[in-house]
Amino acid sequence: MTDPIEAEVVRHHEDLARWLGSEAEDGLLDTFRRMHHPEFSLVAIDGARVDLAGLSDALAGARNAVPGLTIGIEQFELVIRTGQVVVCRFLERHSVGSSRRVTAVLVPDESARYGVRWLSVHETAVP
Protein backbone atom coordinates (compact mmCIF):
# COMPACT_ATOMS: atom_id res chain seq x y z
CA MET A 1 0.00 0.00 0.00
CA THR A 2 1.69 3.18 -1.16
CA ASP A 3 -1.21 5.62 -1.41
CA PRO A 4 -1.30 7.92 1.65
CA ILE A 5 -5.11 8.11 1.58
CA GLU A 6 -5.50 4.36 1.74
CA ALA A 7 -2.80 4.25 4.42
CA GLU A 8 -4.78 6.78 6.50
CA VAL A 9 -8.02 4.79 6.08
CA VAL A 10 -6.31 1.57 7.19
CA ARG A 11 -4.47 3.21 10.12
CA HIS A 12 -7.58 5.06 11.29
CA HIS A 13 -9.55 1.81 11.46
CA GLU A 14 -6.67 -0.01 13.16
CA ASP A 15 -6.74 2.71 15.83
CA LEU A 16 -10.52 2.39 16.15
CA ALA A 17 -10.30 -1.40 16.48
CA ARG A 18 -7.60 -1.08 19.15
CA TRP A 19 -9.75 1.40 21.08
CA LEU A 20 -12.90 -0.70 20.91
CA GLY A 21 -11.00 -3.97 21.24
CA SER A 22 -8.63 -4.91 23.99
CA GLU A 23 -5.50 -2.90 23.15
CA ALA A 24 -6.62 0.66 23.95
CA GLU A 25 -3.57 2.49 25.23
CA ASP A 26 -3.87 5.84 26.95
CA GLY A 27 -3.96 8.71 24.47
CA LEU A 28 -5.30 6.61 21.60
CA LEU A 29 -8.74 8.24 21.65
CA ASP A 30 -7.15 11.70 21.55
CA THR A 31 -5.07 10.65 18.54
CA PHE A 32 -8.20 9.29 16.85
CA ARG A 33 -10.13 12.52 17.52
CA ARG A 34 -7.35 14.72 16.16
CA MET A 35 -7.60 12.98 12.79
CA HIS A 36 -11.08 14.49 12.34
CA HIS A 37 -11.88 17.94 11.01
CA PRO A 38 -13.73 20.06 13.64
CA GLU A 39 -16.84 20.03 11.41
CA PHE A 40 -16.80 16.22 11.05
CA SER A 41 -20.08 14.37 10.72
CA LEU A 42 -20.99 10.70 10.45
CA VAL A 43 -24.13 9.14 9.04
CA ALA A 44 -24.20 5.80 10.85
CA ILE A 45 -25.71 2.56 9.58
CA ASP A 46 -28.93 3.33 11.47
CA GLY A 47 -29.24 6.67 9.65
CA ALA A 48 -28.37 8.80 12.67
CA ARG A 49 -26.20 11.86 12.05
CA VAL A 50 -23.42 12.26 14.61
CA ASP A 51 -21.02 15.19 14.98
CA LEU A 52 -17.47 14.96 16.29
CA ALA A 53 -18.50 15.67 19.90
CA GLY A 54 -21.14 12.94 19.76
CA LEU A 55 -18.73 10.44 18.24
CA SER A 56 -16.09 11.30 20.83
CA ASP A 57 -18.55 10.89 23.69
CA ALA A 58 -19.76 7.53 22.36
CA LEU A 59 -16.24 6.25 21.90
CA ALA A 60 -15.11 7.47 25.33
CA GLY A 61 -17.58 5.06 26.91
CA ALA A 62 -16.73 2.18 24.58
CA ARG A 63 -13.07 1.55 25.44
CA ASN A 64 -12.35 -2.21 25.26
CA ALA A 65 -16.07 -2.89 24.68
CA VAL A 66 -15.47 -5.43 21.87
CA PRO A 67 -12.54 -7.63 22.92
CA GLY A 68 -10.52 -8.98 20.01
CA LEU A 69 -12.10 -6.68 17.43
CA THR A 70 -10.28 -6.22 14.16
CA ILE A 71 -11.44 -4.01 11.30
CA GLY A 72 -10.24 -4.83 7.81
CA ILE A 73 -10.40 -2.46 4.85
CA GLU A 74 -11.18 -4.02 1.48
CA GLN A 75 -12.15 -2.81 -1.99
CA PHE A 76 -10.58 0.61 -1.41
CA GLU A 77 -11.40 3.04 -4.21
CA LEU A 78 -10.50 6.68 -4.73
CA VAL A 79 -13.55 8.41 -6.17
CA ILE A 80 -11.94 11.84 -6.55
CA ARG A 81 -8.81 13.59 -5.32
CA THR A 82 -8.24 17.30 -5.81
CA GLY A 83 -6.26 19.91 -3.91
CA GLN A 84 -9.36 20.64 -1.79
CA VAL A 85 -11.01 17.26 -1.21
CA VAL A 86 -10.61 13.50 -1.35
CA VAL A 87 -13.58 11.16 -1.62
CA CYS A 88 -13.03 7.44 -1.20
CA ARG A 89 -15.14 4.35 -0.82
CA PHE A 90 -14.30 1.05 0.87
CA LEU A 91 -15.66 -2.02 2.58
CA GLU A 92 -15.08 -1.96 6.34
CA ARG A 93 -15.16 -5.58 7.53
CA HIS A 94 -15.49 -6.11 11.28
CA SER A 95 -14.41 -9.39 12.87
CA VAL A 96 -17.26 -8.96 15.37
CA GLY A 97 -20.60 -7.41 14.40
CA SER A 98 -21.64 -5.93 11.09
CA SER A 99 -19.61 -4.86 8.11
CA ARG A 100 -20.32 -1.68 6.23
CA ARG A 101 -19.69 0.03 2.93
CA VAL A 102 -18.31 3.48 3.61
CA THR A 103 -18.01 6.68 1.60
CA ALA A 104 -15.62 9.13 3.22
CA VAL A 105 -14.72 12.75 2.52
CA LEU A 106 -11.29 13.87 3.67
CA VAL A 107 -9.73 17.31 3.41
CA PRO A 108 -6.06 18.23 3.09
CA ASP A 109 -4.21 19.27 6.23
CA GLU A 110 -0.42 19.24 6.13
CA SER A 111 -0.24 18.83 9.91
CA ALA A 112 -2.26 15.58 9.87
CA ARG A 113 -0.70 12.12 9.98
CA TYR A 114 -1.06 11.36 6.25
CA GLY A 115 -1.84 14.92 5.17
CA VAL A 116 -5.65 14.66 5.46
CA ARG A 117 -8.38 14.91 8.09
CA TRP A 118 -11.78 13.18 8.09
CA LEU A 119 -14.64 15.57 7.26
CA SER A 120 -17.57 13.25 6.57
CA VAL A 121 -18.37 9.54 6.66
CA HIS A 122 -21.49 7.79 5.43
CA GLU A 123 -21.92 4.13 6.38
CA THR A 124 -24.26 1.58 4.85
CA ALA A 125 -24.75 -1.83 6.47
CA VAL A 126 -23.60 -4.84 4.45
CA PRO A 127 -25.39 -8.10 5.22
Residue pairs with C-beta under 8 A, 6 or more apart in sequence:
1 7
1 10
3 78
4 114
4 115
4 116
5 78
5 81
5 86
5 88
5 106
5 114
5 116
6 73
6 76
6 88
7 114
8 35
8 106
8 112
8 113
8 114
8 116
9 73
9 76
9 88
9 90
9 104
10 73
11 113
11 114
12 32
12 35
12 118
13 71
13 72
13 73
13 92
14 71
15 28
15 31
15 32
15 35
16 32
16 71
17 69
17 70
17 71
18 24
18 25
18 28
19 28
19 29
19 32
19 59
19 62
19 63
20 59
20 62
20 63
20 64
20 65
20 66
20 69
21 64
21 66
21 67
21 68
21 69
21 70
22 64
22 67
22 68
22 69
24 63
24 64
29 56
29 59
29 60
29 63
32 59
33 52
33 56
34 112
35 112
35 113
35 117
35 118
36 52
36 55
36 117
36 118
36 119
37 52
37 107
37 109
37 117
37 118
37 119
38 52
39 52
39 119
40 51
40 52
40 55
40 117
40 118
40 119
40 120
40 121
41 49
41 50
41 51
41 52
41 119
41 120
41 121
42 49
42 50
42 51
42 55
42 120
42 121
42 122
42 123
43 49
43 50
43 121
43 122
43 123
44 50
44 123
45 98
45 100
45 123
45 124
45 125
50 58
66 96
66 97
68 95
68 96
69 94
69 95
69 96
69 97
70 94
70 95
71 92
71 93
71 94
71 95
72 92
72 93
72 95
73 90
73 91
73 92
73 93
74 90
74 91
74 93
75 89
75 90
75 91
76 88
76 89
76 90
77 88
77 89
77 90
78 86
78 87
78 88
79 87
79 88
79 89
79 103
80 86
80 87
81 87
83 108
84 107
84 108
85 105
85 106
85 107
85 119
86 105
86 106
86 107
86 108
86 116
87 103
87 104
87 105
87 106
88 103
88 104
88 106
89 101
89 102
89 103
89 104
90 101
90 102
90 104
91 99
91 100
91 101
91 102
91 126
92 99
92 100
92 101
92 102
92 123
93 99
94 100
98 125
98 126
99 125
99 126
100 123
100 124
100 125
100 126
101 123
101 124
101 126
102 121
102 122
102 123
102 124
103 121
103 122
104 118
104 120
104 121
104 122
105 118
105 119
105 120
105 121
106 116
106 117
106 118
106 119
107 116
107 117
107 119
108 115
108 116
109 115
109 116
109 117
